[in-house]
Amino acid sequence: MNLLYANDKTGAYPDSWYAATATPLPAFDPLKGAIKADVCVVGAGYTGLSAALHLAKAGRRVVLIEAQRVGFGASGRNGGQLGSGQRVEQDGLEKMLGADHAAKLWGMGEEAKALVKSLIAEHQIECHLKPGVAWTGSSAGEVRHLHDYAEHLQSRYGYDQIKTLDHDQLKSVCPSPDYKGGILDMGAAHLHPLNLVLGLARAAKDAGVQIFEQSAVHHIQEGRQAVVQTDGGRVTADHVVLACNGYLGGLNRKVAARVMPINNFIAATEPLGDRIKDVLPQDVAVADSRFVVNYFRLSHDGRLLFGGGESYGYRFPADIAAKVRAPMSVVFPQLKDVRIDYAWGGTLAITLKRLPYLARLSPNILSASGYSGHGVGTATHAGQLMARAIQGDGDGFDLMSAIPTHPFPGGAALRSPLLALAMSWYSLRDRLGV
């Protein structure tokens, strides 16, 4: 089964609140016939559009191929949080990679946030960008860890845009009875993710990128010039960028062994009106400390957008709204009766260490994926790093690709069942408060 077609209508966005409120972008034609390019980019999410845009600005002839629609995958469905640093906390990175490498990765994370904000400003992308992401803890130990981490960022990295919140202070941000305290990062941000990706597509098109939709790539022939083949045509290019993330399928075995697709789910409630003050009186995004993270924020029309629950097969659950309502009712029991107007799923990709996998698969084929839920900034930045590497400046790409990324145990056949077993254990720990 192919994830590109397992849960969605061909050529259509999911029935999400994002799709219902996005600024429409006319469809691009499918690829037909044979064309040539300096660079062929496969995948029109944040990674691929960023790579294509930066390469076109540098004067390269760029063809971008998308199997479905621009922003069809995780880029157009995610929680819309633009977080600081990497998916793994800095103290964890220091232990894993050493202080020097960890410090450089912190700098890369800051570059990623700045890049997204600058692209939004430069191309006047209306995606409701707003500052602030809070992290919350449901136990005293989790709150202590978050406070220690904020102090670590302040003292070691000079990061002054984060502050600690005790129980009473958190109530003014998020008065959930489940949370005991947390931290608030005003250097992070939240936004409408589909409008961001559609804005990047408009910018790429204006810069001269040829974009083709509904053109699934089924084979890439490596060589001095690579040939990217679809059912309707082919692109011969000096360089290829793989930007497929959770929708890679079997295009490259090395990447597929290290980057695993998983599904996550979001619901949009009815407009909350006066009830907002009992949910998010401060318009910031929130993520909690559970292993399977709950994340949420307000929409610009006053709804709660709540993300929660994962699955590890191809098919989404039949009742996504019920899947999300379960964790939402734990965080906000006062919303047990709220109407859910939209509920949708999306496929992201993770790695074993929850750090992105950037790789040079051959002398002229680069790949970036596996953002593990931290993709708004990291994926956009990865696209820029690949564009720079193709132009001869590989320092940033090489730094990210030096992160050790091991294959999942069990191979393609067993990795999903093994992960499901492990995640069930951690989910039980969350419920028991261990």
ROLUMTI-656829 format. One line per 5 residues: for each residue y negated, z, x negated of C-alpha. Coordinates in Angstrom, 3 decimals, m for minus. Each point is the difference from the previous one (the first is absolute). Layout:
N
Y Z X; ...
END
This chain:
434
0.000 0.000 0.000; m3.530 m0.792 m1.214; m2.710 2.629 0.477; m2.510 m2.797 0.534; 1.571 m0.704 3.373
1.903 3.185 0.919; m2.654 1.729 2.122; m2.837 m2.413 0.712; m0.764 m3.291 1.683; m0.315 m2.891 m2.426
m3.619 m0.788 m0.741; m1.372 2.986 1.944; m1.436 3.371 m0.952; 1.680 3.094 1.478; m1.435 1.515 3.167
m2.028 2.580 m1.907; m3.418 1.529 0.554; m1.019 m1.742 m3.230; 0.913 m3.436 1.336; m1.723 0.772 3.315
m3.293 0.887 m1.742; 0.017 m2.303 m3.044; m2.551 m2.707 m0.620; 2.148 m3.104 0.655; 0.790 m2.442 m2.791
1.106 m3.536 0.973; 3.553 m0.828 m1.017; 0.611 m1.964 m3.190; 2.306 m3.020 0.029; 3.545 0.185 m1.410
0.678 m1.591 m3.378; 1.179 m3.598 0.250; 0.821 m2.243 m2.895; m0.413 0.496 m3.731; m3.183 1.351 m1.606
m1.005 1.305 m3.414; m1.980 3.071 m0.989; m0.921 2.083 m2.990; 1.387 3.066 1.796; 2.225 0.373 3.040
m0.192 3.402 1.696; 2.838 1.011 2.332; m1.044 2.518 2.659; m3.359 0.400 1.757; m0.466 3.752 0.077
m2.387 2.057 m2.121; 1.813 m0.844 m3.241; 0.210 m3.751 0.501; m3.467 m0.442 1.484; m1.611 2.059 m2.743
1.820 m2.001 m2.706; m0.913 m3.296 1.674; m3.640 0.964 0.537; m0.537 1.175 m3.572; 1.734 m3.061 m1.456
m2.001 m2.391 2.166; m3.234 1.706 m1.023; 1.056 m0.633 m3.599; 0.346 m3.724 0.708; 3.780 m0.287 0.426
1.587 m2.267 2.620; 1.909 2.440 2.184; 2.523 m0.569 2.781; 0.987 3.019 2.075; 3.166 m0.151 2.141
0.757 2.441 2.825; 3.249 0.085 1.980; m1.668 1.281 3.174; m3.750 0.687 0.471; m2.595 1.300 m2.448
0.327 3.813 m0.020; 3.195 m0.147 2.058; 1.801 2.678 m2.026; m0.969 3.496 m1.140; m3.539 m1.097 m0.904
m0.827 m0.534 3.670; 1.969 2.922 1.450; m0.501 3.056 m2.233; m1.850 3.282 0.523; m3.202 m1.309 m1.565
m0.364 2.734 m2.634; m1.621 m0.891 m3.334; 1.246 2.844 m2.163; m0.914 1.260 m3.457; 2.207 m0.273 m3.057
3.588 m1.153 0.346; 2.674 0.815 2.585; 1.340 2.650 m2.394; m2.334 2.899 m0.765; m1.563 0.196 m3.448
1.851 3.110 m1.139; 3.255 m1.749 0.875; m1.080 m3.076 m1.935; m0.872 2.131 m3.012; 3.531 1.396 m0.066
1.570 m3.394 0.638; m2.053 m2.209 m2.319; m2.095 2.254 m2.226; m3.635 1.039 0.242; m1.468 m3.171 m1.507
1.832 m2.446 2.261; m0.691 2.229 3.018; m3.714 0.066 m0.768; m0.091 m3.776 m0.234; 1.778 m0.268 3.350
m2.595 2.313 1.538; m2.659 m2.382 m1.251; 1.892 m2.910 1.507; 0.063 1.794 3.338; m3.756 0.485 m0.127
m0.407 m3.686 m0.861; 2.134 m0.888 3.026; m2.184 1.965 2.425; m3.162 m1.459 m1.485; 1.421 m3.524 0.195
0.789 0.266 3.720; m3.428 1.429 0.767; m1.715 m2.711 m2.055; 1.950 m2.821 1.657; m0.908 1.368 3.430
m3.678 0.087 m0.978; m0.055 m3.352 m1.814; 1.702 m1.925 2.791; m1.532 1.997 2.866; 3.384 0.901 1.473
m0.390 1.950 3.239; 2.935 2.401 m0.293; m1.625 3.336 0.968; 0.186 1.491 m3.510; m0.685 3.764 0.097
0.325 2.713 m2.662; 2.421 2.905 m0.024; 3.739 0.707 m0.142; 1.354 3.533 0.466; 3.411 1.203 m1.167
1.459 2.920 1.910; 2.705 2.601 m0.529; 2.208 1.627 2.636; 0.929 3.009 m2.136; m1.758 2.345 m2.379
1.905 m1.539 m2.911; m1.084 m3.532 0.909; m3.634 1.118 0.322; 0.161 1.718 m3.403; 1.367 m3.174 m1.538
m2.781 m2.115 1.518; m2.705 2.420 m1.177; 1.469 0.089 m3.502; 0.110 m3.792 m0.011; m3.654 m0.307 1.024
m0.963 2.363 m2.805; 2.130 m2.052 m2.408; m1.864 m3.193 0.933; m3.340 1.744 m0.353; 0.703 1.626 m3.369
2.101 m2.644 m1.770; m1.399 m3.213 1.496; m3.524 1.063 0.941; 0.600 m1.085 3.586; m2.730 1.701 2.032
0.529 m1.652 3.391; 2.807 2.316 1.089; m0.191 3.531 1.402; 2.436 2.641 1.194; 0.248 1.097 3.635
1.327 3.361 1.136; 1.438 0.439 3.487; m3.364 0.529 1.704; m1.694 m2.834 m1.919; 2.798 m2.392 0.902
m0.508 0.726 3.702; m3.408 m1.699 m0.201; 1.768 m3.122 m1.341; 3.342 0.061 1.822; 0.768 2.931 2.331
3.755 m0.587 0.160; 1.984 3.224 0.462; 2.573 m1.419 m2.414; m2.306 m0.041 m3.028; m1.015 3.041 m2.059
m2.483 m1.541 m2.444; m0.516 m3.001 m2.217; m2.386 m2.105 m2.037; m2.616 m2.597 0.911; m0.581 m3.041 m2.222
m3.317 m1.650 0.852; 0.526 m2.628 m2.713; 2.912 m1.376 1.995; m0.571 m1.958 3.208; 1.510 m1.544 3.115
m0.413 m3.380 1.672; 1.352 m2.641 2.404; 2.735 m1.525 m2.191; 0.513 m3.276 1.876; m3.717 m0.761 0.030
m0.048 0.641 m3.749; 2.826 m2.470 m0.669; m1.499 m2.626 2.326; m3.334 0.429 m1.766; 1.678 m0.563 m3.363
1.622 m3.154 1.409; m3.385 m1.348 1.104; m1.404 0.748 m3.448; 2.948 m1.697 m1.705; m0.316 m3.080 2.192
m3.737 m0.193 m0.718; 0.784 0.247 m3.724; 2.243 m3.067 0.242; 3.486 1.466 0.449; 2.352 m2.240 1.987
1.811 2.280 2.453; 3.162 m0.995 1.855; 1.598 2.133 2.711; 3.457 m0.079 1.619; 1.383 m1.368 m3.274
2.798 2.265 m1.165; 0.970 m0.469 m3.641; 3.753 m0.252 m0.432; 0.290 m0.943 m3.683; m2.016 0.130 m3.223
1.111 m2.250 m2.848; m1.065 1.508 m3.298; m1.248 m2.110 m2.878; m3.095 m0.941 m1.984; m1.319 m0.978 3.390
1.562 1.951 2.853; 0.911 m1.638 3.294; m0.445 2.083 3.148; 2.057 m1.448 2.849; m0.395 0.433 3.765
1.714 m1.839 2.844; m3.039 m2.226 0.453; m1.158 m0.595 m3.546; m0.292 1.201 m3.568; m2.664 1.121 m2.440
0.199 m0.775 m3.723; m2.087 2.512 m1.932; m0.673 1.241 m3.503; 0.249 3.598 1.205; 1.552 1.808 2.969
m1.008 3.362 1.467; 2.603 1.791 2.129; m1.834 2.230 2.492; 2.668 0.566 2.651; 0.487 3.795 m0.127
2.476 1.021 2.736; 0.578 m3.591 1.090; 1.289 m1.359 m3.319; 3.542 m0.536 1.254; 2.148 m1.712 m2.617
m2.747 m1.899 m1.846; 0.482 2.070 m3.163; 2.948 2.302 m0.711; m1.736 2.053 m2.686; m2.812 0.975 2.351
2.326 0.495 2.977; 2.094 2.493 m1.983; m3.059 2.177 m0.688; m2.126 m0.438 3.120; 1.500 1.032 3.316
m1.398 m0.726 3.476; m0.338 2.869 2.481; m1.587 0.149 3.443; m2.811 2.249 1.166; m1.599 0.392 3.427
m3.450 0.561 1.510; m1.238 0.732 3.517; m3.496 m0.321 1.442; m0.816 2.401 2.826; m2.325 m0.637 2.887
m3.677 0.724 m0.852; m0.249 3.781 m0.351; m3.571 0.560 1.180; m0.939 3.681 m0.174; 3.466 0.873 m1.326
m0.971 m1.361 m3.427; m1.548 3.373 m0.885; 3.436 1.612 0.346; 1.677 m2.614 m2.216; m2.368 m1.354 m2.681
m3.526 1.361 0.396; m0.830 m1.539 m3.384; 0.639 m3.759 m0.269; 2.305 0.049 m3.015; 3.583 m1.133 m0.481
2.757 2.583 m0.447; 3.404 0.020 m1.690; 2.314 2.998 m0.202; 2.376 1.346 m2.625; 3.289 m0.839 1.678
2.473 m2.127 m1.933; m0.165 m2.513 2.852; m3.774 0.088 0.248; m1.908 0.161 3.278; m3.356 m1.755 m0.271
m2.734 m0.552 2.541; m3.656 m0.758 0.644; m2.360 m0.980 2.797; m0.603 m3.601 0.989; m3.541 m1.234 0.438
0.546 0.086 3.789; 1.083 3.644 0.043; 3.804 m0.217 m0.063; 2.354 1.960 m2.203; 1.948 m2.343 m2.285
3.049 2.051 m0.989; 2.650 m1.114 m2.473; 3.337 1.766 m0.211; 3.718 m0.640 m0.323; 1.969 m2.400 m2.178
3.153 m2.096 0.254; 2.094 m1.694 m2.657; 1.666 m2.992 1.607; m1.271 m3.325 1.217; m0.653 0.758 3.659
m2.831 2.131 1.355; 0.958 2.605 2.621; m0.084 m1.147 3.609; m2.627 2.612 0.952; m2.518 0.215 m2.836
m2.407 2.080 2.089; 2.648 2.712 0.425; 0.789 m0.155 m3.722; m3.637 0.771 m0.839; m0.661 2.412 2.852
2.565 2.457 m1.403; m1.895 0.835 m3.237; m3.379 m0.434 1.729; 0.954 2.721 2.491; 0.777 2.376 m2.867
m3.377 m0.583 m1.644; m1.930 m0.164 3.273; 1.923 1.775 2.772; m3.166 m0.241 2.109; 0.570 m3.774 0.162
3.503 0.097 1.493; m1.354 m1.565 3.182; m2.215 m2.630 m1.647; 0.654 m3.623 0.866; 1.103 m2.306 m2.816
m1.521 m3.453 0.409; 1.441 m1.704 m3.095; 2.994 0.701 m2.250; 1.177 m2.206 m2.839; 2.131 m0.023 m3.105
m0.483 m1.455 m3.431; 2.040 m0.551 m3.132; m1.298 1.303 m3.301; 1.832 0.290 m3.305; 0.802 2.956 m2.227
1.336 0.547 m3.491; 2.163 2.870 m1.225; m2.948 1.780 m1.642; m2.529 m1.040 2.717; m2.054 m1.914 m2.545
m0.777 m3.729 0.216; 2.196 m2.525 m1.757; m1.948 m2.645 m1.922; 2.104 m2.378 m2.067; m0.134 m3.235 m1.957
3.153 m1.649 1.325; m0.322 m3.025 m2.273; m2.787 m1.259 m2.258; m1.874 m1.464 2.988; 1.217 2.067 2.989
m1.597 3.372 0.768; 0.905 2.447 2.763; m1.551 3.150 1.484; 1.421 2.116 2.831; 1.479 3.398 0.900
m3.255 1.804 0.815; 1.877 2.756 1.847; m2.655 0.636 2.640; m2.982 m0.175 m2.359; m0.650 m3.703 0.260
m3.504 m0.516 1.386; m1.576 0.575 m3.386; 2.944 m0.456 m2.339; 1.124 m3.342 1.443; m3.520 m1.444 m0.021
m0.398 1.145 m3.594; 3.408 m1.372 m0.999; m1.066 m3.428 1.224; m3.073 0.166 m2.206; 2.080 1.172 m2.980
2.377 m2.959 0.377; m2.944 m2.383 0.245; m1.401 1.430 m3.228; 3.388 m0.231 m1.719; 0.305 m3.684 0.901
m3.421 m0.531 m1.570; 1.116 1.698 m3.222; m1.165 3.598 0.553; 3.244 1.877 0.536; m1.068 3.526 m0.973
m0.129 1.442 3.512; 3.125 m1.824 1.130; 1.884 1.144 m3.102; m1.043 3.621 0.589; 1.370 m0.059 3.537
3.132 m1.925 m0.952; 0.778 2.624 m2.674; 0.858 2.496 2.755; 3.825 0.385 m0.151; 1.552 m1.357 3.214
3.737 0.421 0.429; 2.265 m1.821 2.471; 1.059 1.817 3.149; 3.552 1.350 m0.197; 2.572 m1.760 2.096
m1.508 m3.456 m0.179; m1.159 m1.933 3.035; 3.020 1.017 2.080; m0.191 3.773 m0.451; m3.611 0.818 m0.828
m1.119 0.313 3.655; 2.838 2.342 1.078; m0.476 2.141 m3.123; m3.743 0.217 0.581; 0.506 0.849 3.676
2.296 2.859 m1.011; m2.519 1.339 m2.520; m2.918 m0.326 2.419; 1.957 1.837 2.714; 0.404 2.909 m2.423
m3.710 0.104 m0.806; m0.866 m0.326 3.693; 2.189 3.050 0.677; m1.817 1.884 m2.753; m3.317 m0.855 1.673
1.227 1.288 3.356; 1.313 3.218 m1.554; m3.172 0.507 m2.037; 1.970 0.152 m3.263
END
